[in-house]
């Protein structure tokens, strides 16, 4: 899914850690025991997962995916591990890419537009191209296919994290920057001591959103069909794919339950602790805001075992942090800083050359196999999908904006609804295929119209999230004023609420429309057993070309989609966003 | 007797805290608003004065009791009660004119008349030329003028003001007060009654005909004072100062009566509320008191004026000095005790030592935490242990507040330490 660095505006939780209430903290012994169990389980889990992942490739044929629920826990763990690895790589990528883009103006000029394009390429677009390459890299081992799956998940996670870090790095408050300068922190120290802590809340929050995005593509990343190659990696995604092709309703039910449990565990054991930890880095503390709490984090802080266990890591990090890599800025008392423009021109020349070479290469790639008729055809398909996206985002907005406002003004309700919506946003559209197929065949409905809702199924929640967040941030004194002046009805919506939540809504709508494009590849072709329906559009075109293994036309479709999304962002969302930011500046 | 406008009977407002305790913010309030008066409401924050205002405005429904209007609505295009907020509460995306028109729009006043009335109000309050400005372009004083214009444009009978001047600097506040008083006294606005909530005693004496003083934490009116001085009132005059002094004494003695278990001494028990003030501020105040012109003794209102911290803050500081037995209060005067004097003259290390001794002897909670820590083998104890224990006798908020105060004092005195990460108290030196 695509997000242009969503800010940590609201923090829904799946279940607040009430299991071990503050009062009922067990004694030190139990604390230590529990903490030890958690750490040991984690280590065993990792080593088991790694050995499974590097098993020989024939295992895939020896032990095909089974719908027996006894296998589900194992599948769940495999999927969990894949997502964990993917998120680690996303983090690594984010640290390198965003830092480079933020620190070097020249690199930023190239890297940021590139990132914009990268996040506009549909997740499923990446997989078609990487499977063969990764399989060639690890012949006869599952590792190749695993890598392709992990890479696909990575592509659904990395971009918005990178945007978030980049934006944070660019907006580090001036006084912190000056403090670093005055105390002569090296570049390395400044990054870890000042910039990263500042960026942390936003980064963790986007990591959480990314995880939902990853789940949405879990089926597509594990059950890979490319031309005549059909690969099914053991995991929940493959389980769902098999259940769909075998029309096994109860298996679908079990898959949903398992996913729910895994998401809950992820929340409790990874994101809650991270959120509660990152809260201390929050630069602006608004009094009265609830601090995220986590029983797992409390357990780790209070247990002596984990403290001892962590000592070596703390030591290492202290040593690493002392490294004086990248010299500190030195005060410049000589005012002769007219930088040579020569280097700039050289850089632009290099960029222009690179552009020309790649353009030449692209023309060569398409020249012999793509006709103008093809391009026109794909363009018309793009238009159809575009209409779908616009109509559905509009419908979702008409539904969720008023509901979101009503929920947001009731904090207690919001605390129930938000985690639920976050939960729902993670569920892959594939899970609703049976329902869609049955309804369409029963009512003999037109798939061109009635398949469309599947596109916004997962992404509509971003509108709800953000509108709820916006409405709950509506200042109380303004609400009081409105009540005192008896402002009600349409006047209230038009003059007061809608202008206020507009920027929040935009954040949600941008995420939702990006996600809808992405989901179109899954949602425009649905099947349930041997029954299948196709909606005409760019998504189904890409899906069909992928089935056929027709690389040239896959590239054409994906390129067109990326181009449309980039243009849509640049021409519509960005100007709107800037308008909102200008209008709403408080104070 | 002037006409009665609004009457509150037996109004009680209480909240049930999550742990089931009932907290009374207002307790059985009877109050009548008459035509032609400005009523000042004084009290510390949390004394229920703002809640009272919200109840009159209809923003909050009281738990029990009744509010009855004794007036007929002037017309369909006027609002009975309008309000001015401390935070200005302007809508940042609306221009000055649009902000002012909002209430008229809600009343359904026709476009042309709405514009005329809004421009008139803007004119009246001195905002000419700013009609198309956005609030962010205005200074604080101008913003509050918009707040006034917005409230006055709907021709209310009653104007409620919730600390309208406390968000402004002294000079701006002064001009705005005088301007408003001029409008009121010259009857340029059809207002019948004004209710002004404030924590500034001088402001209340300057503007009101009648002052209600709320007692802290008990939710009832401790005293009602009629101000018979003629407008415009002169702050320098003897009668003005005498009135300020009188109110000051009432408020400080009210303070003595509440939290502190016995009115005459400053002995407190473990379950008394503690003011949350920083030790550095306490040290600063003692230095101030020890030096000239006070030389160990000061008139409280004068001291308040000189410090410029706000009455409430000063009362908290005085409260803390009394509890720690560094100072004593009598008849509106504060004077340093001998150890208070000693403290003021000492160097940093000596000060910490004196502070630690006083903390142990005079603040039972500090002594208790210290004792528990000493008796434990690891010399540390979780914070929750103390919170839970305190909660048996006080509300959760008060317990946390008291514990925070003790923590900050004990840190200064190096009596014990607290680790916020693990939420434990300990006697060890802080980890490196």
Contacts between the chains, C-beta under 8 A, distances in Angstrom:
chain1	res1	chain2	res2	distance
A	22	B	384	5.4
A	23	B	384	6.7
A	23	B	388	6.4
A	25	B	382	7.4
A	25	B	384	7.3
A	301	B	421	5.8
A	301	B	422	5.2
A	302	B	422	5.8
A	475	B	87	7.8
A	475	B	89	7.5
A	477	B	85	5.1
A	477	B	87	4.8
A	477	B	89	3.9
A	478	B	89	5.5
A	478	B	91	6.3
A	480	B	54	7.7
A	480	B	57	7.9
A	480	B	59	5.5
A	480	B	83	7.4
A	480	B	85	7.2
A	480	B	89	6.8
A	481	B	83	7.4
A	481	B	85	6.8
A	481	B	89	4.4
A	481	B	91	7.9
A	481	B	150	8.0
A	483	B	58	7.7
A	483	B	59	5.9
A	484	B	57	5.8
A	484	B	58	7.9
A	484	B	59	6.7
A	484	B	81	7.3
A	484	B	82	6.5
A	484	B	83	4.6
A	485	B	79	6.9
A	485	B	82	7.4
A	485	B	102	5.8
A	485	B	103	3.8
A	485	B	106	5.5
A	485	B	150	7.5
A	485	B	154	6.9
A	486	B	79	6.7
A	486	B	103	7.4
A	486	B	106	4.9
A	486	B	107	7.1
A	487	B	102	6.1
A	487	B	103	7.4
A	487	B	105	7.5
A	487	B	106	4.3
A	488	B	106	6.9
A	491	B	105	6.0
A	491	B	106	6.0
A	495	B	91	7.5
A	495	B	94	6.9
A	495	B	98	7.6
A	495	B	102	6.8
A	495	B	105	7.5
A	496	B	91	6.4
A	499	B	91	7.9
A	499	B	93	4.5
A	500	B	93	7.3
A	583	B	93	5.2
A	584	B	92	6.4
A	584	B	93	5.7
A	585	B	92	6.9
A	585	B	136	5.7
A	586	B	92	4.8
A	586	B	136	6.8
A	587	B	92	7.3
A	587	B	135	8.0
A	587	B	136	5.6
